[in-house]
Amino acid sequence: MHKIGIAVLGCGRIGRVHAGNIAAHPRAELVTCYDVAGAAAAGLAAQFGADCAGSVEQVLSDERVHGVLIASSTDTHVELITRSVGAGKAVLCEKPLDLDLARVAACREAIGPLASRVMIGFNRRFDPSFRALRERVAAGEIGRVEQVVITSRDPAPPPASYIAVSGGLFRDMTIHDFDMARYLVGDIVEVQAMGASLLDPAIGDIDTAMLMMRAESGALVHVNNSRRCVYGYDQRIEVFGERGMLQAQNRHKTTVEAWGGERTRAADPVEDFFIARYAEAYRAELDHFIACLESGAVLSPGFADGEAALRLADAIS
Ligand SMILES: NC(=O)c1ccc[n+]([C@@H]2O[C@H](COP(=O)([O-])OP(=O)(O)OC[C@H]3O[C@@H](n4cnc5c(N)ncnc54)[C@H](O)[C@@H]3O)[C@@H](O)[C@H]2O)c1
């Protein structure tokens, strides 16, 4: 069987997750890895028996490479997308598309119809529970959707050095929730937010936020964000409609619960962070990308979804 050859650009935290998933995928091959920090690429390539490229040009001129997975720092995404689709490759690019909406618009203009060759790594769409929730909403199980509550809290703030180049909480973290809102209820026409710095002033950015949005459908969406959560990575969604409610709850390390005289239902902590919590979602996202390359189906979520989420972040930043 002919395998889909994929290159990974950017071999940091999330690049390593994707490289492992590509190497393990039965219909894909991890062809090559590239990182401006050569040792990061060399280590990853050696781990999975792939090549280690010395430049982006070398990756893009490699005929074995059909798809490019961009997992480099956010400020490199637009340039690497432009070059990759220009070289005839399909792209799976990590969120966010960029930090600057004007640069995203310029990229869209520059690549024209090749934007359809770009998929954005909004991995939460591929989480089995969130996907099932959306399918059940779409099937009409709770009737017209009136309210959505999205809770998304990180276990602990990242280092100040990360925050400084992250584009701020809304572009870096809430971007996933903007996309989840659009995934569940369609286009958003209004957004309001309040942010606060409640954890550590040294973070240099707001660390706590509550947002209200209105969808074109009329549904209202509420997002809760925090950069700190002592019980783990808090990821929950509630959709309320005319005939009831659907909830997707947190995932715990095990399903064991303790019941006693002091307390009942004492469960394990929830998953610590994104790599464990969304492991299946990253695999399903990659599988969708590969299936689209095999069949020629339109890549989704696409460039327009990345731009729409960034536009919402921009509106309140
Ligand atoms: N979808 C998710 O759940 C998720 C999770 C984490 C990170 N991300 C996104 O993935 C991207 C990377 O984040 P990370 O946490 O892995 O960061 P990281 O700092 O761990 O890794 C980024 C890597 O990119 C490399 N790099 C920088 N410029 C490059 C260039 N021009 N070409 C090739 N490599 C380059 C760096 O040397 C580094 O090794 C960010 O855009 C981030 O927002 C998404």
The ligand as an ORCA input file, in Angstrom:
! r2SCAN-3c Opt
* xyz 0 1
  N      -3.339     22.065     19.538
  C      -2.763     22.004     20.714
  O      -3.265     21.391     21.634
  C      -1.425     22.678     20.919
  C      -0.686     22.379     22.063
  C       0.560     22.985     22.216
  C       1.039     23.864     21.268
  N       0.270     24.152     20.180
  C       0.775     25.107     19.156
  O       1.878     24.470     18.505
  C       2.899     25.417     18.228
  C       4.194     24.958     18.893
  O       4.008     24.928     20.295
  P       4.967     24.071     21.260
  O       4.309     24.140     22.595
  O       5.270     22.735     20.665
  O       6.260     25.002     21.243
  P       7.789     24.591     21.467
  O       8.479     25.869     21.780
  O       7.911     23.434     22.402
  O       8.257     24.068     20.025
  C       8.344     24.905     18.905
  C       9.523     24.409     18.066
  O       9.512     25.156     16.813
  C      10.863     25.382     16.462
  N      10.909     26.456     15.471
  C      10.852     27.799     15.679
  N      10.921     28.455     14.477
  C      10.984     27.489     13.514
  C      11.060     27.522     12.097
  N      11.059     28.665     11.418
  N      11.118     26.342     11.438
  C      11.108     25.166     12.110
  N      11.071     25.075     13.454
  C      10.990     26.220     14.149
  C      11.538     25.694     17.794
  O      12.949     25.551     17.694
  C      10.884     24.656     18.709
  O      11.619     23.444     18.748
  C       2.381     26.778     18.714
  O       1.807     27.451     17.627
  C       1.307     26.396     19.735
  O       0.280     27.368     19.820
  C      -0.923     23.567     19.985
*
